[in-house]
Amino acid sequence: MNPHVIYDNEDKIFKMWYAAGETYEPDVICYAISKDGINWIKYKGNPIFLPNKNLLSFDSFKVGACDIQ
């Protein structure tokens, strides 16, 4: 959910970061690439961003949408 896609002119590919996890509230941010913007290859190192493991931390529960510039 909440994908953010950019086209990388240098690498000539689409790059997508997206939230994933539970149905209504994402738990992680993942990454994928595509040559045509239709067929995507998920990054083998997913997820690339996880909530903090410290349960007392403000960022320990859920992860929201991302915005890549």
C-alpha positions in Angstrom: 0.0 0.0 0.0 1.0 3.6 -0.3 3.5 3.1 -3.2 5.9 5.9 -4.2 7.4 5.3 -7.7 10.1 7.3 -9.5 11.8 6.7 -12.8 15.6 6.6 -12.6 16.9 8.0 -15.9 20.5 7.0 -15.1 19.6 3.3 -14.4 16.6 3.3 -16.9 14.3 1.6 -14.4 11.3 2.4 -12.2 12.0 2.2 -8.5 9.2 1.7 -6.0 9.0 2.0 -2.2 5.8 0.8 -0.6 4.3 0.0 2.8 3.5 -3.6 3.6 2.2 -5.7 6.4 -1.2 -5.9 8.0 -4.4 -5.2 6.0 -5.0 -1.6 7.2 -1.8 -0.5 9.0 1.6 -1.3 7.4 4.4 -2.7 9.5 7.4 -2.2 7.1 8.7 -0.3 4.0 9.8 -2.5 1.1 11.4 -1.8 -2.3 11.0 -3.1 -5.9 12.2 -2.3 -9.4 10.7 -2.6 -12.8 11.9 -2.1 -16.4 8.4 -1.3 -17.7 6.4 0.0 -14.7 4.1 -3.1 -14.8 6.1 -6.1 -13.9 8.0 -5.7 -10.6 10.9 -7.5 -9.0 10.9 -7.3 -5.2 14.2 -6.6 -3.5 15.5 -9.8 -1.8 16.6 -7.8 1.2 13.0 -6.6 2.0 11.9 -5.2 4.2 14.2 -2.2 4.0 12.7 -0.3 7.0 11.2 -1.8 10.1 9.7 -0.4 13.3 12.1 0.2 16.2 12.5 -3.0 18.4 12.5 -0.8 21.5 8.9 -1.0 22.7 9.2 2.2 24.6 10.2 4.2 21.5 7.7 6.3 19.6 8.5 4.5 16.3 8.1 1.0 17.7 4.7 0.0 16.5 3.7 0.8 12.9 5.3 2.3 9.8 3.4 4.8 7.6 3.7 5.7 3.9 7.0 7.0 2.5 7.9 9.8 0.2 11.1 9.5 -1.8 12.7 12.5 -3.4 
